[in-house]
């Protein structure tokens, strides 16, 4: 996203902020302020890309369904789109304001649950489950993981050109 917006400089700036979030401030109390500033900056810079990723998952699924109706290859994931409200509600339960958007969308489309309780630095952190409820979810086996990888590949093939086209059209309008 930031490569498309600002070229290599935009990507480098985003990566610098992201690295500040992930590396500094979590190791010592002396540098904690720098990590906190990086975390807030990362949250701001990832706000739009996180939501766009969920939109790209929806676009990819819609195109895959349309293609399957036209006799093209069936989509390997078999879940349903949860809707924006449910996606937003589940994503909002995550500690990061941006981390749950694409995970929620992919979990629902693959009918598997993601996130949940996780171990960080030896301590159990209680995160909410993303995706369908336990009685509707399917375990993550080889077939389900293959479906997720196919969905991610399709999202990359669909989302990359879609974003590039969007930014190209915006640039033409501005000029």
TORLOMI-928723 format. One record per residue: residue in one letter; x, y, z of N, C-alpha, C, CB in turn. Coordinates in pm, whole numbers, plus 50000, padded with zeros to 5 digits. Glycine has a CB too. Example, Ala and Ser with C-alpha at 12.3 -4.5 7.8 and 13.67 -1.06 7.14 Angstrom:
<markes>
[marke 'A', [51319, 49431, 50780], [51230, 49550, 50780], [51320, 49670, 50780], [51131, 49553, 50905]]
[marke 'S', [51285, 49775, 50708], [51367, 49894, 50714], [51290, 50003, 50787], [51408, 49940, 50572]]
</markes>
This chain:
<markes>
[marke 'X', [50083, 49881, 50000], [50000, 50000, 50000], [50087, 50126, 50000], [49906, 50000, 50121]]
[marke 'X', [50181, 50131, 50095], [50261, 50253, 50104], [50362, 50264, 49990], [50335, 50257, 50236]]
[marke 'X', [50397, 50153, 49927], [50480, 50158, 49807], [50402, 50223, 49693], [50526, 50015, 49766]]
[marke 'X', [50273, 50189, 49681], [50190, 50251, 49578], [50164, 50399, 49608], [50057, 50177, 49567]]
[marke 'X', [50147, 50433, 49733], [50117, 50572, 49769], [50239, 50662, 49755], [50065, 50578, 49913]]
[marke 'X', [50352, 50617, 49808], [50469, 50706, 49812], [50594, 50654, 49747], [50499, 50737, 49950]]
[marke 'X', [50582, 50545, 49671], [50700, 50490, 49608], [50794, 50428, 49711], [50773, 50598, 49528]]
[marke 'X', [50919, 50408, 49674], [51015, 50347, 49768], [51031, 50426, 49898], [51150, 50333, 49701]]
[marke 'X', [51022, 50559, 49889], [51035, 50641, 50011], [50916, 50616, 50104], [51043, 50793, 49974]]
[marke 'X', [50796, 50606, 50048], [50677, 50578, 50129], [50688, 50443, 50197], [50552, 50582, 50044]]
[marke 'X', [50736, 50343, 50124], [50755, 50211, 50182], [50860, 50214, 50291], [50795, 50110, 50074]]
[marke 'X', [50971, 50283, 50268], [51078, 50290, 50367], [51029, 50360, 50494], [51200, 50365, 50308]]
[marke 'X', [50954, 50467, 50479], [50902, 50540, 50597], [50808, 50450, 50677], [50828, 50668, 50553]]
[marke 'X', [50718, 50379, 50607], [50628, 50289, 50679], [50707, 50181, 50752], [50527, 50225, 50583]]
[marke 'X', [50807, 50124, 50685], [50885, 50017, 50746], [50963, 50068, 50866], [50981, 49955, 50644]]
[marke 'X', [51012, 50191, 50859], [51084, 50249, 50973], [50992, 50263, 51094], [51143, 50387, 50935]]
[marke 'X', [50871, 50309, 51072], [50774, 50323, 51181], [50736, 50185, 51235], [50648, 50400, 51134]]
[marke 'X', [50712, 50091, 51146], [50675, 49956, 51186], [50786, 49890, 51266], [50641, 49871, 51064]]
[marke 'X', [50911, 49911, 51225], [51025, 49854, 51298], [51037, 49917, 51436], [51155, 49874, 51219]]
[marke 'X', [51012, 50046, 51444], [51013, 50112, 51575], [50911, 50049, 51667], [50986, 50264, 51560]]
[marke 'X', [50793, 50018, 51612], [50688, 49952, 51690], [50732, 49814, 51738], [50559, 49941, 51607]]
[marke 'X', [50789, 49736, 51647], [50816, 49596, 51681], [50947, 49574, 51755], [50816, 49516, 51556]]
[marke 'X', [51045, 49663, 51744], [51176, 49635, 51804], [51209, 49716, 51928], [51280, 49660, 51704]]
[marke 'X', [51174, 49843, 51929], [51216, 49928, 52039], [51102, 49949, 52136], [51267, 50062, 51988]]
[marke 'X', [51136, 49972, 52258], [51035, 50003, 52358], [50982, 49881, 52430], [50922, 50074, 52295]]
[marke 'X', [51004, 49764, 52375], [50957, 49643, 52441], [51071, 49573, 52515], [50894, 49549, 52339]]
[marke 'X', [51193, 49621, 52493], [51307, 49554, 52554], [51346, 49615, 52688], [51425, 49559, 52461]]
[marke 'X', [51347, 49746, 52696], [51388, 49812, 52820], [51292, 49927, 52851], [51534, 49864, 52811]]
[marke 'X', [51287, 49963, 52976], [51203, 50075, 53018], [51253, 50206, 52958], [51199, 50084, 53171]]
[marke 'X', [51385, 50217, 52938], [51444, 50339, 52885], [51389, 50373, 52746], [51596, 50325, 52879]]
[marke 'X', [51365, 50273, 52662], [51321, 50296, 52525], [51173, 50270, 52503], [51400, 50209, 52432]]
[marke 'X', [51100, 50248, 52611], [50957, 50218, 52600], [50880, 50331, 52530], [50899, 50193, 52739]]
[marke 'X', [50916, 50456, 52557], [50848, 50570, 52495], [50860, 50567, 52344], [50904, 50701, 52549]]
[marke 'X', [50977, 50522, 52294], [50996, 50515, 52150], [50909, 50405, 52089], [51144, 50490, 52118]]
[marke 'X', [50899, 50292, 52158], [50812, 50184, 52111], [50666, 50225, 52112], [50830, 50060, 52197]]
[marke 'X', [50625, 50301, 52215], [50487, 50349, 52223], [50457, 50444, 52107], [50461, 50420, 52359]]
[marke 'X', [50549, 50535, 52078], [50529, 50629, 51966], [50525, 50552, 51834], [50643, 50735, 51963]]
[marke 'X', [50611, 50452, 51819], [50610, 50371, 51698], [50481, 50293, 51684], [50728, 50276, 51698]]
[marke 'X', [50430, 50241, 51796], [50306, 50163, 51792], [50189, 50250, 51748], [50276, 50101, 51930]]
[marke 'X', [50180, 50372, 51801], [50070, 50461, 51760], [50085, 50503, 51614], [50065, 50586, 51849]]
[marke 'X', [50208, 50530, 51572], [50232, 50563, 51431], [50198, 50447, 51339], [50377, 50603, 51411]]
[marke 'X', [50236, 50327, 51379], [50203, 50208, 51300], [50052, 50188, 51291], [50270, 50083, 51360]]
[marke 'X', [49983, 50210, 51402], [49837, 50199, 51401], [49775, 50297, 51301], [49780, 50225, 51542]]
[marke 'X', [49826, 50419, 51299], [49772, 50520, 51207], [49803, 50484, 51061], [49829, 50659, 51240]]
[marke 'X', [49925, 50442, 51034], [49965, 50412, 50897], [49901, 50284, 50843], [50114, 50401, 50888]]
[marke 'X', [49866, 50192, 50931], [49806, 50065, 50887], [49653, 50070, 50886], [49853, 49952, 50978]]
[marke 'X', [49593, 50180, 50928], [49448, 50190, 50937], [49381, 50161, 50803], [49407, 50328, 50987]]
[marke 'X', [49416, 50236, 50701], [49353, 50216, 50568], [49391, 50083, 50505], [49393, 50330, 50474]]
[marke 'X', [49520, 50043, 50505], [49554, 49914, 50444], [49484, 49795, 50510], [49702, 49893, 50449]]
[marke 'X', [49463, 49799, 50640], [49396, 49688, 50708], [49253, 49672, 50659], [49398, 49708, 50859]]
[marke 'X', [49183, 49782, 50646], [49044, 49776, 50600], [49036, 49745, 50450], [48973, 49908, 50630]]
[marke 'X', [49133, 49796, 50375], [49138, 49763, 50233], [49164, 49614, 50212], [49247, 49845, 50163]]
[marke 'X', [49241, 49554, 50301], [49267, 49410, 50287], [49138, 49331, 50301], [49370, 49363, 50392]]
[marke 'X', [49051, 49370, 50393], [48921, 49302, 50406], [48836, 49325, 50281], [48846, 49351, 50532]]
[marke 'X', [48842, 49446, 50227], [48769, 49475, 50103], [48822, 49391, 49987], [48780, 49626, 50069]]
[marke 'X', [48952, 49372, 49980], [49012, 49290, 49875], [48970, 49144, 49891], [49165, 49302, 49877]]
[marke 'X', [48961, 49096, 50015], [48914, 48959, 50038], [48770, 48946, 49986], [48921, 48921, 50190]]
[marke 'X', [48686, 49045, 50016], [48548, 49044, 49967], [48544, 49048, 49814], [48469, 49162, 50025]]
[marke 'X', [48622, 49136, 49753], [48627, 49147, 49608], [48673, 49015, 49545], [48721, 49261, 49566]]
[marke 'X', [48775, 48955, 49602], [48827, 48828, 49551], [48722, 48719, 49559], [48951, 48786, 49629]]
[marke 'X', [48653, 48710, 49672], [48549, 48608, 49688], [48435, 48631, 49590], [48496, 48608, 49833]]
[marke 'X', [48397, 48757, 49572], [48289, 48790, 49478], [48327, 48750, 49336], [48256, 48940, 49483]]
[marke 'X', [48450, 48781, 49296], [48496, 48744, 49162], [48506, 48592, 49147], [48632, 48808, 49132]]
[marke 'X', [48550, 48524, 49252], [48561, 48378, 49246], [48422, 48314, 49236], [48635, 48324, 49370]]
[marke 'X', [48325, 48367, 49308], [48187, 48315, 49297], [48131, 48339, 49157], [48095, 48383, 49403]]
[marke 'X', [48154, 48457, 49104], [48105, 48488, 48969], [48172, 48396, 48866], [48132, 48636, 48933]]
[marke 'X', [48300, 48374, 48880], [48371, 48284, 48790], [48319, 48142, 48799], [48519, 48287, 48819]]
[marke 'X', [48290, 48096, 48920], [48237, 47960, 48937], [48099, 47947, 48872], [48228, 47924, 49088]]
[marke 'X', [48018, 48053, 48880], [47886, 48050, 48814], [47898, 48047, 48662], [47804, 48172, 48857]]
[marke 'X', [48007, 48102, 48611], [48029, 48104, 48466], [48102, 47978, 48417], [48108, 48228, 48426]]
[marke 'X', [48121, 47883, 48505], [48184, 47759, 48465], [48335, 47755, 48482], [48152, 47732, 48325]]
[marke 'X', [48392, 47860, 48538], [48535, 47859, 48564], [48564, 47775, 48689], [48590, 48003, 48581]]
[marke 'X', [48687, 47764, 48724], [48730, 47683, 48837], [48656, 47719, 48966], [48880, 47699, 48858]]
[marke 'X', [48617, 47619, 49039], [48549, 47641, 49168], [48647, 47699, 49269], [48488, 47508, 49222]]
[marke 'X', [48597, 47783, 49356], [48683, 47837, 49460], [48705, 47730, 49566], [48621, 47965, 49523]]
[marke 'X', [48828, 47710, 49615], [48856, 47603, 49711], [48808, 47635, 49853], [49004, 47575, 49713]]
[marke 'X', [48784, 47759, 49885], [48730, 47792, 50017], [48578, 47784, 50005], [48777, 47935, 50066]]
[marke 'X', [48514, 47745, 50113], [48370, 47716, 50105], [48286, 47793, 50205], [48347, 47570, 50124]]
[marke 'X', [48344, 47894, 50268], [48270, 47972, 50366], [48193, 48085, 50302], [48364, 48027, 50471]]
[marke 'X', [48134, 48168, 50387], [48056, 48281, 50339], [48112, 48411, 50398], [47907, 48265, 50376]]
[marke 'X', [48088, 48520, 50325], [48131, 48652, 50373], [48046, 48689, 50494], [48118, 48760, 50261]]
[marke 'X', [48107, 48732, 50605], [48030, 48760, 50726], [47958, 48894, 50726], [48120, 48754, 50844]]
[marke 'X', [47992, 48982, 50636], [47935, 49116, 50636], [48028, 49213, 50707], [47796, 49117, 50703]]
[marke 'X', [48014, 49341, 50673], [48104, 49442, 50730], [48086, 49460, 50879], [48083, 49575, 50660]]
[marke 'X', [47961, 49458, 50926], [47938, 49481, 51070], [48004, 49374, 51155], [47789, 49486, 51100]]
[marke 'X', [47985, 49247, 51117], [48044, 49138, 51193], [48197, 49140, 51181], [47989, 49002, 51146]]
[marke 'X', [48247, 49169, 51063], [48393, 49178, 51046], [48448, 49288, 51136], [48429, 49206, 50898]]
[marke 'X', [48385, 49404, 51136], [48431, 49516, 51219], [48419, 49483, 51367], [48350, 49642, 51187]]
[marke 'X', [48312, 49418, 51406], [48292, 49384, 51548], [48399, 49286, 51596], [48151, 49325, 51571]]
[marke 'X', [48426, 49182, 51516], [48527, 49086, 51558], [48667, 49149, 51554], [48523, 48961, 51468]]
[marke 'X', [48696, 49228, 51452], [48828, 49292, 51443], [48851, 49388, 51559], [48841, 49367, 51309]]
[marke 'X', [48747, 49454, 51605], [48760, 49550, 51714], [48798, 49483, 51846], [48629, 49626, 51732]]
[marke 'X', [48774, 49354, 51857], [48809, 49283, 51980], [48957, 49253, 51994], [48734, 49156, 51988]]
[marke 'X', [49032, 49268, 51886], [49175, 49240, 51890], [49250, 49355, 51958], [49230, 49218, 51746]]
[marke 'X', [49365, 49325, 52021], [49441, 49431, 52088], [49488, 49541, 51993], [49561, 49372, 52158]]
[marke 'X', [49523, 49505, 51871], [49562, 49604, 51771], [49438, 49646, 51693], [49673, 49548, 51675]]
[marke 'X', [49425, 49774, 51663], [49306, 49818, 51590], [49302, 49772, 51444], [49297, 49968, 51594]]
[marke 'X', [49410, 49713, 51396], [49417, 49676, 51255], [49436, 49528, 51228], [49528, 49750, 51191]]
[marke 'X', [49474, 49452, 51327], [49516, 49314, 51301], [49402, 49219, 51265], [49587, 49261, 51419]]
[marke 'X', [49282, 49246, 51307], [49176, 49149, 51290], [49098, 49155, 51161], [49084, 49162, 51398]]
[marke 'X', [49116, 49259, 51080], [49032, 49277, 50962], [49048, 49165, 50861], [49062, 49409, 50897]]
[marke 'X', [49167, 49145, 50812], [49188, 49040, 50710], [49175, 48901, 50772], [49325, 49055, 50644]]
[marke 'X', [49218, 48886, 50897], [49205, 48756, 50963], [49059, 48716, 50977], [49272, 48759, 51101]]
[marke 'X', [48974, 48808, 51015], [48831, 48778, 51030], [48771, 48737, 50896], [48756, 48900, 51087]]
[marke 'X', [48799, 48815, 50792], [48744, 48785, 50660], [48790, 48647, 50612], [48785, 48893, 50559]]
[marke 'X', [48919, 48619, 50624], [48972, 48489, 50578], [48919, 48375, 50664], [49126, 48490, 50581]]
[marke 'X', [48908, 48395, 50793], [48857, 48288, 50881], [48714, 48250, 50842], [48861, 48333, 51029]]
[marke 'X', [48630, 48348, 50816], [48493, 48318, 50777], [48486, 48248, 50642], [48411, 48446, 50772]]
[marke 'X', [48564, 48295, 50544], [48559, 48234, 50412], [48615, 48092, 50412], [48635, 48319, 50313]]
[marke 'X', [48710, 48065, 50501], [48767, 47930, 50510], [48696, 47845, 50616], [48916, 47938, 50541]]
[marke 'X', [48600, 47901, 50684], [48523, 47835, 50790], [48610, 47780, 50902], [48442, 47722, 50730]]
[marke 'X', [48719, 47849, 50932], [48807, 47810, 51042], [48823, 47926, 51138], [48944, 47765, 50990]]
[marke 'X', [48850, 47895, 51263], [48869, 48000, 51362], [49016, 48040, 51370], [48818, 47954, 51501]]
[marke 'X', [49040, 48169, 51391], [49176, 48221, 51406], [49185, 48301, 51535], [49216, 48309, 51284]]
[marke 'X', [49307, 48326, 51576], [49342, 48402, 51697], [49312, 48318, 51820], [49263, 48536, 51703]]
[marke 'X', [49236, 48369, 51915], [49213, 48297, 52039], [49330, 48315, 52134], [49190, 48149, 52011]]
[marke 'X', [49329, 48244, 52247], [49437, 48256, 52346], [49573, 48225, 52282], [49412, 48162, 52465]]
[marke 'X', [49672, 48311, 52310], [49806, 48298, 52252], [49911, 48322, 52358], [49824, 48394, 52135]]
[marke 'X', [50028, 48266, 52338], [50138, 48283, 52433], [50235, 48386, 52377], [50211, 48148, 52460]]
[marke 'X', [50263, 48492, 52456], [50359, 48595, 52422], [50458, 48608, 52536], [50289, 48729, 52392]]
[marke 'X', [50586, 48593, 52505], [50693, 48605, 52604], [50665, 48517, 52726], [50709, 48751, 52647]]
[marke 'X', [50611, 48398, 52703], [50586, 48303, 52809], [50456, 48324, 52887], [50698, 48306, 52903]]
[marke 'X', [50379, 48425, 52853], [50254, 48453, 52924], [50135, 48432, 52830], [50254, 48598, 52980]]
[marke 'X', [50029, 48374, 52883], [49908, 48351, 52805], [49829, 48481, 52792], [49821, 48240, 52870]]
[marke 'X', [49800, 48519, 52669], [49723, 48640, 52642], [49588, 48596, 52585], [49799, 48737, 52543]]
[marke 'X', [49481, 48641, 52647], [49348, 48602, 52604], [49299, 48694, 52494], [49249, 48604, 52723]]
[marke 'X', [49305, 48644, 52370], [49255, 48719, 52255], [49123, 48656, 52212], [49358, 48719, 52136]]
[marke 'X', [49037, 48735, 52150], [48909, 48678, 52106], [48929, 48587, 51984], [48809, 48791, 52071]]
[marke 'X', [48836, 48497, 51967], [48836, 48412, 51848], [48778, 48492, 51732], [48756, 48281, 51871]]
[marke 'X', [48837, 48476, 51615], [48787, 48539, 51494], [48732, 48430, 51403], [48898, 48622, 51422]]
[marke 'X', [48624, 48461, 51333], [48565, 48364, 51242], [48435, 48310, 51297], [48661, 48252, 51215]]
[marke 'X', [48390, 48201, 51239], [48260, 48146, 51277], [48261, 48091, 51419], [48218, 48037, 51180]]
[marke 'X', [48143, 48076, 51480], [48137, 48016, 51614], [48185, 47871, 51610], [47993, 48023, 51669]]
[marke 'X', [48218, 47819, 51724], [48278, 47685, 51736], [48192, 47578, 51670], [48300, 47650, 51882]]
[marke 'X', [48059, 47588, 51682], [47973, 47484, 51625], [47964, 47491, 51472], [47834, 47496, 51684]]
[marke 'X', [48007, 47602, 51411], [48007, 47614, 51265], [48147, 47601, 51205], [47946, 47747, 51225]]
[marke 'X', [48249, 47607, 51289], [48387, 47606, 51240], [48432, 47466, 51203], [48481, 47666, 51344]]
[marke 'X', [48526, 47460, 51111], [48588, 47335, 51067], [48733, 47339, 51114], [48577, 47316, 50910]]
[marke 'X', [48786, 47226, 51162], [48926, 47226, 51208], [49024, 47260, 51096], [48961, 47089, 51268]]
[marke 'X', [49137, 47316, 51133], [49240, 47350, 51036], [49319, 47224, 51003], [49334, 47462, 51091]]
[marke 'X', [49285, 47163, 50892], [49359, 47046, 50844], [49431, 47087, 50714], [49264, 46923, 50820]]
[marke 'X', [49493, 46990, 50648], [49569, 47021, 50527], [49481, 47084, 50419], [49635, 46893, 50472]]
[marke 'X', [49361, 47032, 50400], [49270, 47086, 50298], [49229, 47230, 50330], [49145, 46998, 50285]]
[marke 'X', [49203, 47258, 50457], [49160, 47392, 50498], [49276, 47491, 50482], [49109, 47391, 50645]]
[marke 'X', [49397, 47448, 50517], [49514, 47535, 50499], [49542, 47559, 50351], [49638, 47474, 50567]]
[marke 'X', [49521, 47458, 50268], [49537, 47475, 50123], [49435, 47575, 50070], [49521, 47340, 50050]]
[marke 'X', [49312, 47569, 50121], [49209, 47665, 50081], [49248, 47807, 50122], [49073, 47628, 50143]]
[marke 'X', [49304, 47822, 50242], [49349, 47954, 50287], [49460, 48007, 50198], [49397, 47948, 50434]]
[marke 'X', [49557, 47922, 50165], [49665, 47965, 50076], [49613, 48003, 49938], [49770, 47854, 50063]]
[marke 'X', [49515, 47928, 49887], [49454, 47962, 49758], [49383, 48097, 49767], [49355, 47853, 49713]]
[marke 'X', [49314, 48122, 49877], [49246, 48250, 49897], [49348, 48363, 49901], [49162, 48249, 50026]]
[marke 'X', [49458, 48345, 49973], [49560, 48449, 49982], [49626, 48476, 49847], [49666, 48410, 50085]]
[marke 'X', [49652, 48369, 49770], [49708, 48388, 49635], [49610, 48465, 49547], [49741, 48251, 49571]]
[marke 'X', [49483, 48427, 49553], [49380, 48495, 49473], [49368, 48642, 49515], [49244, 48424, 49487]]
[marke 'X', [49378, 48669, 49645], [49372, 48808, 49694], [49490, 48888, 49641], [49371, 48811, 49848]]
[marke 'X', [49608, 48828, 49637], [49725, 48898, 49585], [49708, 48926, 49436], [49853, 48815, 49609]]
[marke 'X', [49657, 48828, 49363], [49637, 48846, 49219], [49526, 48946, 49188], [49605, 48713, 49153]]
[marke 'X', [49428, 48954, 49274], [49315, 49045, 49254], [49345, 49183, 49315], [49186, 48986, 49316]]
[marke 'X', [49397, 49184, 49435], [49417, 49308, 49509], [49528, 49395, 49456], [49443, 49279, 49650]]
[marke 'X', [49638, 49334, 49416], [49750, 49413, 49365], [49711, 49496, 49245], [49865, 49322, 49329]]
[marke 'X', [49660, 49434, 49139], [49617, 49514, 49023], [49503, 49611, 49055], [49574, 49422, 48911]]
[marke 'X', [49413, 49572, 49144], [49301, 49662, 49178], [49354, 49787, 49247], [49199, 49590, 49270]]
[marke 'X', [49445, 49772, 49343], [49502, 49888, 49412], [49585, 49972, 49316], [49588, 49844, 49530]]
[marke 'X', [49666, 49907, 49233], [49749, 49980, 49139], [49660, 50061, 49044], [49840, 49883, 49059]]
[marke 'X', [49553, 50001, 48994], [49461, 50071, 48904], [49394, 50189, 48974], [49354, 49974, 48852]]
[marke 'X', [49353, 50168, 49098], [49289, 50275, 49175], [49383, 50394, 49190], [49245, 50224, 49313]]
[marke 'X', [49508, 50367, 49231], [49603, 50477, 49250], [49639, 50543, 49117], [49729, 50427, 49318]]
[marke 'X', [49646, 50466, 49009], [49677, 50521, 48878], [49566, 50615, 48831], [49698, 50408, 48776]]
[marke 'X', [49440, 50574, 48850], [49327, 50659, 48813], [49325, 50785, 48899], [49193, 50581, 48828]]
[marke 'X', [49348, 50771, 49028], [49353, 50889, 49117], [49461, 50985, 49071], [49377, 50847, 49263]]
[marke 'X', [49575, 50932, 49035], [49685, 51018, 48989], [49647, 51091, 48861], [49813, 50936, 48968]]
[marke 'X', [49579, 51022, 48769], [49534, 51088, 48646], [49434, 51200, 48675], [49472, 50986, 48550]]
[marke 'X', [49346, 51176, 48771], [49245, 51276, 48806], [49312, 51399, 48869], [49140, 51216, 48905]]
[marke 'X', [49409, 51374, 48956], [49478, 51485, 49024], [49558, 51569, 48926], [49570, 51431, 49135]]
[marke 'X', [49623, 51502, 48831], [49704, 51577, 48734], [49613, 51641, 48635], [49806, 51487, 48662]]
</markes>
